[in-house]
Amino acid sequence: MKAHDQMYISGAWRPAVGQDTIAVVNPADEQLIGHVPAGTAEDVDAAVKAARAAFP
């Protein structure tokens, strides 16, 4: 099982602000295959800011 603890924002991997995670389940067999960070409002704001900067 793979556990990711970072988020890819603005071209770089960075730690998520919060500590919560979301389980990733294989839809074919419903087996748990990993965990990803649950983004916080701060993470979303950073991602939106990066997306806006990418499009003039």
PDB file of N, CA, C and O in Angstrom:
ATOM      1  N   MET A   1       0.853  -1.166   0.000  1.00  0.00           N
ATOM      2  CA  MET A   1       0.000   0.000   0.000  1.00  0.00           C
ATOM      3  C   MET A   1       0.904   1.236   0.000  1.00  0.00           C
ATOM      4  O   MET A   1       1.921   1.282   0.691  1.00  0.00           O
ATOM      5  N   LYS A   2       0.513   2.215  -0.777  1.00  0.00           N
ATOM      6  CA  LYS A   2       1.291   3.446  -0.907  1.00  0.00           C
ATOM      7  C   LYS A   2       0.632   4.581  -0.116  1.00  0.00           C
ATOM      8  O   LYS A   2      -0.576   4.795  -0.215  1.00  0.00           O
ATOM      9  N   ALA A   3       1.416   5.285   0.649  1.00  0.00           N
ATOM     10  CA  ALA A   3       0.911   6.439   1.402  1.00  0.00           C
ATOM     11  C   ALA A   3       1.634   7.681   0.908  1.00  0.00           C
ATOM     12  O   ALA A   3       2.856   7.782   1.017  1.00  0.00           O
ATOM     13  N   HIS A   4       0.883   8.616   0.369  1.00  0.00           N
ATOM     14  CA  HIS A   4       1.442   9.891  -0.073  1.00  0.00           C
ATOM     15  C   HIS A   4       1.193  10.916   1.030  1.00  0.00           C
ATOM     16  O   HIS A   4       0.105  10.976   1.602  1.00  0.00           O
ATOM     17  N   ASP A   5       2.205  11.712   1.317  1.00  0.00           N
ATOM     18  CA  ASP A   5       2.030  12.704   2.376  1.00  0.00           C
ATOM     19  C   ASP A   5       2.228  14.127   1.872  1.00  0.00           C
ATOM     20  O   ASP A   5       2.286  15.070   2.661  1.00  0.00           O
ATOM     21  N   GLN A   6       2.333  14.277   0.550  1.00  0.00           N
ATOM     22  CA  GLN A   6       2.525  15.600  -0.005  1.00  0.00           C
ATOM     23  C   GLN A   6       1.536  15.856  -1.133  1.00  0.00           C
ATOM     24  O   GLN A   6       0.895  14.939  -1.647  1.00  0.00           O
ATOM     25  N   MET A   7       1.429  17.136  -1.503  1.00  0.00           N
ATOM     26  CA  MET A   7       0.546  17.558  -2.586  1.00  0.00           C
ATOM     27  C   MET A   7       1.390  18.262  -3.640  1.00  0.00           C
ATOM     28  O   MET A   7       2.352  18.954  -3.309  1.00  0.00           O
ATOM     29  N   TYR A   8       1.028  18.083  -4.917  1.00  0.00           N
ATOM     30  CA  TYR A   8       1.761  18.720  -6.009  1.00  0.00           C
ATOM     31  C   TYR A   8       1.067  20.037  -6.352  1.00  0.00           C
ATOM     32  O   TYR A   8       0.005  20.045  -6.975  1.00  0.00           O
ATOM     33  N   ILE A   9       1.670  21.138  -5.944  1.00  0.00           N
ATOM     34  CA  ILE A   9       1.092  22.468  -6.144  1.00  0.00           C
ATOM     35  C   ILE A   9       2.183  23.389  -6.675  1.00  0.00           C
ATOM     36  O   ILE A   9       3.285  23.450  -6.132  1.00  0.00           O
ATOM     37  N   SER A  10       1.857  24.094  -7.733  1.00  0.00           N
ATOM     38  CA  SER A  10       2.764  25.077  -8.324  1.00  0.00           C
ATOM     39  C   SER A  10       4.088  24.457  -8.764  1.00  0.00           C
ATOM     40  O   SER A  10       5.152  25.057  -8.605  1.00  0.00           O
ATOM     41  N   GLY A  11       4.007  23.255  -9.315  1.00  0.00           N
ATOM     42  CA  GLY A  11       5.194  22.610  -9.870  1.00  0.00           C
ATOM     43  C   GLY A  11       6.126  21.981  -8.861  1.00  0.00           C
ATOM     44  O   GLY A  11       7.261  21.644  -9.198  1.00  0.00           O
ATOM     45  N   ALA A  12       5.678  21.816  -7.636  1.00  0.00           N
ATOM     46  CA  ALA A  12       6.535  21.225  -6.616  1.00  0.00           C
ATOM     47  C   ALA A  12       5.708  20.420  -5.605  1.00  0.00           C
ATOM     48  O   ALA A  12       4.546  20.728  -5.339  1.00  0.00           O
ATOM     49  N   TRP A  13       6.340  19.386  -5.055  1.00  0.00           N
ATOM     50  CA  TRP A  13       5.702  18.618  -3.986  1.00  0.00           C
ATOM     51  C   TRP A  13       5.867  19.384  -2.691  1.00  0.00           C
ATOM     52  O   TRP A  13       6.956  19.871  -2.386  1.00  0.00           O
ATOM     53  N   ARG A  14       4.792  19.493  -1.928  1.00  0.00           N
ATOM     54  CA  ARG A  14       4.844  20.195  -0.645  1.00  0.00           C
ATOM     55  C   ARG A  14       3.969  19.462   0.355  1.00  0.00           C
ATOM     56  O   ARG A  14       2.986  18.825  -0.024  1.00  0.00           O
ATOM     57  N   PRO A  15       4.316  19.550   1.619  1.00  0.00           N
ATOM     58  CA  PRO A  15       3.489  18.888   2.628  1.00  0.00           C
ATOM     59  C   PRO A  15       2.094  19.509   2.677  1.00  0.00           C
ATOM     60  O   PRO A  15       1.941  20.718   2.505  1.00  0.00           O
ATOM     61  N   ALA A  16       1.101  18.693   2.907  1.00  0.00           N
ATOM     62  CA  ALA A  16      -0.258  19.203   3.108  1.00  0.00           C
ATOM     63  C   ALA A  16      -0.301  19.939   4.440  1.00  0.00           C
ATOM     64  O   ALA A  16       0.433  19.601   5.368  1.00  0.00           O
ATOM     65  N   VAL A  17      -1.158  20.940   4.527  1.00  0.00           N
ATOM     66  CA  VAL A  17      -1.264  21.708   5.765  1.00  0.00           C
ATOM     67  C   VAL A  17      -1.841  20.843   6.887  1.00  0.00           C
ATOM     68  O   VAL A  17      -1.333  20.862   8.008  1.00  0.00           O
ATOM     69  N   GLY A  18      -2.896  20.088   6.591  1.00  0.00           N
ATOM     70  CA  GLY A  18      -3.530  19.248   7.605  1.00  0.00           C
ATOM     71  C   GLY A  18      -2.921  17.859   7.675  1.00  0.00           C
ATOM     72  O   GLY A  18      -2.075  17.498   6.857  1.00  0.00           O
ATOM     73  N   GLN A  19      -3.348  17.100   8.637  1.00  0.00           N
ATOM     74  CA  GLN A  19      -2.846  15.740   8.828  1.00  0.00           C
ATOM     75  C   GLN A  19      -3.843  14.664   8.395  1.00  0.00           C
ATOM     76  O   GLN A  19      -3.508  13.479   8.396  1.00  0.00           O
ATOM     77  N   ASP A  20      -5.067  15.063   8.023  1.00  0.00           N
ATOM     78  CA  ASP A  20      -6.078  14.091   7.625  1.00  0.00           C
ATOM     79  C   ASP A  20      -5.730  13.468   6.276  1.00  0.00           C
ATOM     80  O   ASP A  20      -5.072  14.088   5.441  1.00  0.00           O
ATOM     81  N   THR A  21      -6.183  12.230   6.078  1.00  0.00           N
ATOM     82  CA  THR A  21      -5.951  11.547   4.811  1.00  0.00           C
ATOM     83  C   THR A  21      -7.258  10.976   4.271  1.00  0.00           C
ATOM     84  O   THR A  21      -8.254  10.857   4.984  1.00  0.00           O
ATOM     85  N   ILE A  22      -7.218  10.630   2.999  1.00  0.00           N
ATOM     86  CA  ILE A  22      -8.353  10.005   2.328  1.00  0.00           C
ATOM     87  C   ILE A  22      -7.881   8.655   1.812  1.00  0.00           C
ATOM     88  O   ILE A  22      -6.836   8.565   1.167  1.00  0.00           O
ATOM     89  N   ALA A  23      -8.640   7.612   2.090  1.00  0.00           N
ATOM     90  CA  ALA A  23      -8.304   6.276   1.606  1.00  0.00           C
ATOM     91  C   ALA A  23      -8.579   6.192   0.107  1.00  0.00           C
ATOM     92  O   ALA A  23      -9.583   6.715  -0.378  1.00  0.00           O
ATOM     93  N   VAL A  24      -7.680   5.529  -0.623  1.00  0.00           N
ATOM     94  CA  VAL A  24      -7.848   5.305  -2.054  1.00  0.00           C
ATOM     95  C   VAL A  24      -8.187   3.829  -2.240  1.00  0.00           C
ATOM     96  O   VAL A  24      -7.433   2.947  -1.828  1.00  0.00           O
ATOM     97  N   VAL A  25      -9.335   3.578  -2.866  1.00  0.00           N
ATOM     98  CA  VAL A  25      -9.829   2.212  -3.026  1.00  0.00           C
ATOM     99  C   VAL A  25      -9.866   1.855  -4.509  1.00  0.00           C
ATOM    100  O   VAL A  25     -10.322   2.647  -5.334  1.00  0.00           O
ATOM    101  N   ASN A  26      -9.387   0.669  -4.839  1.00  0.00           N
ATOM    102  CA  ASN A  26      -9.447   0.169  -6.208  1.00  0.00           C
ATOM    103  C   ASN A  26     -10.905  -0.138  -6.531  1.00  0.00           C
ATOM    104  O   ASN A  26     -11.512  -0.971  -5.858  1.00  0.00           O
ATOM    105  N   PRO A  27     -11.486   0.510  -7.542  1.00  0.00           N
ATOM    106  CA  PRO A  27     -12.898   0.285  -7.830  1.00  0.00           C
ATOM    107  C   PRO A  27     -13.197  -1.107  -8.384  1.00  0.00           C
ATOM    108  O   PRO A  27     -14.339  -1.563  -8.333  1.00  0.00           O
ATOM    109  N   ALA A  28     -12.178  -1.780  -8.911  1.00  0.00           N
ATOM    110  CA  ALA A  28     -12.401  -3.108  -9.486  1.00  0.00           C
ATOM    111  C   ALA A  28     -12.630  -4.170  -8.417  1.00  0.00           C
ATOM    112  O   ALA A  28     -13.471  -5.055  -8.579  1.00  0.00           O
ATOM    113  N   ASP A  29     -11.870  -4.075  -7.317  1.00  0.00           N
ATOM    114  CA  ASP A  29     -11.998  -5.116  -6.289  1.00  0.00           C
ATOM    115  C   ASP A  29     -12.228  -4.551  -4.885  1.00  0.00           C
ATOM    116  O   ASP A  29     -12.276  -5.305  -3.913  1.00  0.00           O
ATOM    117  N   GLU A  30     -12.368  -3.244  -4.781  1.00  0.00           N
ATOM    118  CA  GLU A  30     -12.635  -2.562  -3.519  1.00  0.00           C
ATOM    119  C   GLU A  30     -11.547  -2.775  -2.463  1.00  0.00           C
ATOM    120  O   GLU A  30     -11.815  -2.711  -1.263  1.00  0.00           O
ATOM    121  N   GLN A  31     -10.331  -3.026  -2.920  1.00  0.00           N
ATOM    122  CA  GLN A  31      -9.205  -3.174  -1.999  1.00  0.00           C
ATOM    123  C   GLN A  31      -8.567  -1.811  -1.752  1.00  0.00           C
ATOM    124  O   GLN A  31      -8.454  -0.999  -2.670  1.00  0.00           O
ATOM    125  N   LEU A  32      -8.157  -1.566  -0.534  1.00  0.00           N
ATOM    126  CA  LEU A  32      -7.457  -0.337  -0.182  1.00  0.00           C
ATOM    127  C   LEU A  32      -6.081  -0.373  -0.843  1.00  0.00           C
ATOM    128  O   LEU A  32      -5.323  -1.323  -0.649  1.00  0.00           O
ATOM    129  N   ILE A  33      -5.757   0.663  -1.625  1.00  0.00           N
ATOM    130  CA  ILE A  33      -4.465   0.686  -2.317  1.00  0.00           C
ATOM    131  C   ILE A  33      -3.565   1.826  -1.863  1.00  0.00           C
ATOM    132  O   ILE A  33      -2.401   1.883  -2.261  1.00  0.00           O
ATOM    133  N   GLY A  34      -4.072   2.726  -1.048  1.00  0.00           N
ATOM    134  CA  GLY A  34      -3.229   3.814  -0.572  1.00  0.00           C
ATOM    135  C   GLY A  34      -4.002   4.870   0.176  1.00  0.00           C
ATOM    136  O   GLY A  34      -5.206   4.754   0.406  1.00  0.00           O
ATOM    137  N   HIS A  35      -3.270   5.908   0.550  1.00  0.00           N
ATOM    138  CA  HIS A  35      -3.849   7.074   1.219  1.00  0.00           C
ATOM    139  C   HIS A  35      -3.244   8.330   0.605  1.00  0.00           C
ATOM    140  O   HIS A  35      -2.072   8.340   0.228  1.00  0.00           O
ATOM    141  N   VAL A  36      -4.029   9.367   0.508  1.00  0.00           N
ATOM    142  CA  VAL A  36      -3.566  10.667   0.025  1.00  0.00           C
ATOM    143  C   VAL A  36      -3.971  11.732   1.037  1.00  0.00           C
ATOM    144  O   VAL A  36      -4.915  11.534   1.803  1.00  0.00           O
ATOM    145  N   PRO A  37      -3.268  12.858   1.046  1.00  0.00           N
ATOM    146  CA  PRO A  37      -3.640  13.927   1.985  1.00  0.00           C
ATOM    147  C   PRO A  37      -5.012  14.499   1.664  1.00  0.00           C
ATOM    148  O   PRO A  37      -5.375  14.636   0.495  1.00  0.00           O
ATOM    149  N   ALA A  38      -5.757  14.826   2.677  1.00  0.00           N
ATOM    150  CA  ALA A  38      -7.021  15.537   2.504  1.00  0.00           C
ATOM    151  C   ALA A  38      -6.683  17.024   2.546  1.00  0.00           C
ATOM    152  O   ALA A  38      -6.257  17.546   3.577  1.00  0.00           O
ATOM    153  N   GLY A  39      -6.874  17.687   1.437  1.00  0.00           N
ATOM    154  CA  GLY A  39      -6.513  19.096   1.355  1.00  0.00           C
ATOM    155  C   GLY A  39      -7.364  19.964   2.271  1.00  0.00           C
ATOM    156  O   GLY A  39      -8.557  19.722   2.454  1.00  0.00           O
ATOM    157  N   THR A  40      -6.737  20.959   2.830  1.00  0.00           N
ATOM    158  CA  THR A  40      -7.436  21.934   3.670  1.00  0.00           C
ATOM    159  C   THR A  40      -7.766  23.161   2.815  1.00  0.00           C
ATOM    160  O   THR A  40      -7.389  23.232   1.646  1.00  0.00           O
ATOM    161  N   ALA A  41      -8.454  24.096   3.394  1.00  0.00           N
ATOM    162  CA  ALA A  41      -8.765  25.341   2.686  1.00  0.00           C
ATOM    163  C   ALA A  41      -7.472  26.054   2.281  1.00  0.00           C
ATOM    164  O   ALA A  41      -7.412  26.661   1.212  1.00  0.00           O
ATOM    165  N   GLU A  42      -6.451  25.986   3.115  1.00  0.00           N
ATOM    166  CA  GLU A  42      -5.158  26.606   2.778  1.00  0.00           C
ATOM    167  C   GLU A  42      -4.531  25.940   1.559  1.00  0.00           C
ATOM    168  O   GLU A  42      -3.977  26.620   0.695  1.00  0.00           O
ATOM    169  N   ASP A  43      -4.615  24.601   1.485  1.00  0.00           N
ATOM    170  CA  ASP A  43      -4.082  23.875   0.337  1.00  0.00           C
ATOM    171  C   ASP A  43      -4.828  24.273  -0.940  1.00  0.00           C
ATOM    172  O   ASP A  43      -4.212  24.478  -1.987  1.00  0.00           O
ATOM    173  N   VAL A  44      -6.135  24.380  -0.847  1.00  0.00           N
ATOM    174  CA  VAL A  44      -6.949  24.781  -1.992  1.00  0.00           C
ATOM    175  C   VAL A  44      -6.588  26.194  -2.431  1.00  0.00           C
ATOM    176  O   VAL A  44      -6.436  26.450  -3.626  1.00  0.00           O
ATOM    177  N   ASP A  45      -6.451  27.105  -1.489  1.00  0.00           N
ATOM    178  CA  ASP A  45      -6.087  28.478  -1.822  1.00  0.00           C
ATOM    179  C   ASP A  45      -4.741  28.529  -2.543  1.00  0.00           C
ATOM    180  O   ASP A  45      -4.583  29.269  -3.514  1.00  0.00           O
ATOM    181  N   ALA A  46      -3.774  27.747  -2.070  1.00  0.00           N
ATOM    182  CA  ALA A  46      -2.450  27.714  -2.712  1.00  0.00           C
ATOM    183  C   ALA A  46      -2.552  27.154  -4.131  1.00  0.00           C
ATOM    184  O   ALA A  46      -1.901  27.661  -5.045  1.00  0.00           O
ATOM    185  N   ALA A  47      -3.360  26.117  -4.320  1.00  0.00           N
ATOM    186  CA  ALA A  47      -3.529  25.524  -5.649  1.00  0.00           C
ATOM    187  C   ALA A  47      -4.229  26.488  -6.601  1.00  0.00           C
ATOM    188  O   ALA A  47      -3.847  26.593  -7.767  1.00  0.00           O
ATOM    189  N   VAL A  48      -5.236  27.183  -6.122  1.00  0.00           N
ATOM    190  CA  VAL A  48      -5.952  28.159  -6.954  1.00  0.00           C
ATOM    191  C   VAL A  48      -5.029  29.316  -7.311  1.00  0.00           C
ATOM    192  O   VAL A  48      -5.025  29.779  -8.452  1.00  0.00           O
ATOM    193  N   LYS A  49      -4.257  29.779  -6.354  1.00  0.00           N
ATOM    194  CA  LYS A  49      -3.307  30.871  -6.616  1.00  0.00           C
ATOM    195  C   LYS A  49      -2.307  30.451  -7.683  1.00  0.00           C
ATOM    196  O   LYS A  49      -1.991  31.235  -8.578  1.00  0.00           O
ATOM    197  N   ALA A  50      -1.802  29.215  -7.596  1.00  0.00           N
ATOM    198  CA  ALA A  50      -0.855  28.712  -8.587  1.00  0.00           C
ATOM    199  C   ALA A  50      -1.505  28.577  -9.957  1.00  0.00           C
ATOM    200  O   ALA A  50      -0.877  28.882 -10.971  1.00  0.00           O
ATOM    201  N   ALA A  51      -2.735  28.133  -9.999  1.00  0.00           N
ATOM    202  CA  ALA A  51      -3.442  27.987 -11.276  1.00  0.00           C
ATOM    203  C   ALA A  51      -3.689  29.350 -11.920  1.00  0.00           C
ATOM    204  O   ALA A  51      -3.541  29.509 -13.132  1.00  0.00           O
ATOM    205  N   ARG A  52      -4.059  30.312 -11.116  1.00  0.00           N
ATOM    206  CA  ARG A  52      -4.284  31.678 -11.658  1.00  0.00           C
ATOM    207  C   ARG A  52      -2.976  32.253 -12.209  1.00  0.00           C
ATOM    208  O   ARG A  52      -2.977  32.910 -13.250  1.00  0.00           O
ATOM    209  N   ALA A  53      -1.879  32.012 -11.522  1.00  0.00           N
ATOM    210  CA  ALA A  53      -0.587  32.529 -11.986  1.00  0.00           C
ATOM    211  C   ALA A  53      -0.141  31.863 -13.282  1.00  0.00           C
ATOM    212  O   ALA A  53       0.620  32.446 -14.054  1.00  0.00           O
ATOM    213  N   ALA A  54      -0.613  30.643 -13.518  1.00  0.00           N
ATOM    214  CA  ALA A  54      -0.215  29.910 -14.727  1.00  0.00           C
ATOM    215  C   ALA A  54      -0.927  30.423 -15.976  1.00  0.00           C
ATOM    216  O   ALA A  54      -0.452  30.204 -17.090  1.00  0.00           O
ATOM    217  N   PHE A  55      -2.049  31.097 -15.805  1.00  0.00           N
ATOM    218  CA  PHE A  55      -2.831  31.606 -16.923  1.00  0.00           C
ATOM    219  C   PHE A  55      -2.891  33.126 -16.847  1.00  0.00           C
ATOM    220  O   PHE A  55      -3.584  33.683 -15.996  1.00  0.00           O
ATOM    221  N   PRO A  56      -2.156  33.800 -17.746  1.00  0.00           N
ATOM    222  CA  PRO A  56      -2.154  35.273 -17.693  1.00  0.00           C
ATOM    223  C   PRO A  56      -3.499  35.880 -18.013  1.00  0.00           C
ATOM    224  O   PRO A  56      -3.643  37.102 -18.006  1.00  0.00           O
TER     225      PRO A  56
END
